[in-house]
């Protein structure tokens, strides 16, 4: 899985001297709209979360490909990763790339939610985690940061991709009866135990986590 082009784009935009102030301004607006009053340190931690989230995309794409090869989902995962790659290459997407690092929020969210959707469905059918990382909470926080109507548009892209790749039907056909809906299983194909959540407690002051409901 070649992620060099995505890594290059992320490296250039996240290293830009203006990246952090841009993100800080966006997070300040998001927090205000959600009724939160973060301090400067809270905003800085939010900026670091967003940058780390974006930078994790190439790694997770490689993890996804390895996982798919391990369980026989190569054709379906290849199509999903091709969609992810094409979205990164599209400059005039839902949040235009010309906005710098802010323009990568939708690319990263679309990528991470697509991969998490595959992992979630795999676990639903087999009782096993596909990835050693659970991105659910981080994805929900990023969804709040992106906001509407953009987040719903991105969610529709993910749902459409899952349907068009045929992954849902393929995973269902792979699951044996005794494994189906075995949600209590703690084993994973990685032998890492249960999938670990990304810590998002630093985002609570920004009003973008489930703790703020």
C-alpha positions, 0 to 999 in steps of 0.5 A: 500500500503506497501512501507516499503522496498522502504522507508528503501532503500531510508533511508539507501542510502540517509543518507549515508555520501557519498551520497551528494558528489556523487550527487554533482559530477553527477550534476556538470557533467550534468551541464557542458554537458548542458553548465551551470556553477553552483556555489557550492551553486547551486550544493548543492540546486540541491543535495537537490532537487534530495534527496527530489525527491527520498524521495517523492516516497513512499508518492506519491505511497500512494497518488496514491493508495488512489486516485485510490480507490476513483475513481474505478481504484484499479486493474489498479493502483495495477498493476502499483504500483506492477511494481514500487515496482518490479523495486525498488527490481531489483538491476541490473536495468538501473542504478545499485543500487550498485552505491548508491544513484545515483543508485536510480535516475532511480527507482525514475524517473520510479516511479514518471513518471508512477504515473504522467502518470496516473494522466495526462491521468485521467485529459485528460479524465475527466477534474479533477486532480487525484493527488494534486501534479503535478510532470511534471516539476520535472520529466522533470528536473530529466530526464535531470539529468539522461540523454540519453540513460537511460531516453528513456529506462525508458520512454519506461518502463512507456509506456509499463506499461500503455499499459499492465495494460489497464489503458488507456482504463479503464479511457476512459470508465469511463469518461462521455461525458460532462467531456471528455476533460474538461481541464478548470475544476479546481476541483479535487477529493481532493478538493485542487484546481488545482494541485500544481507544485514542485518549481524547480527554484533552478535548473535553474543554473544547466541547467536542466529546461525548462528555459534553452532551 
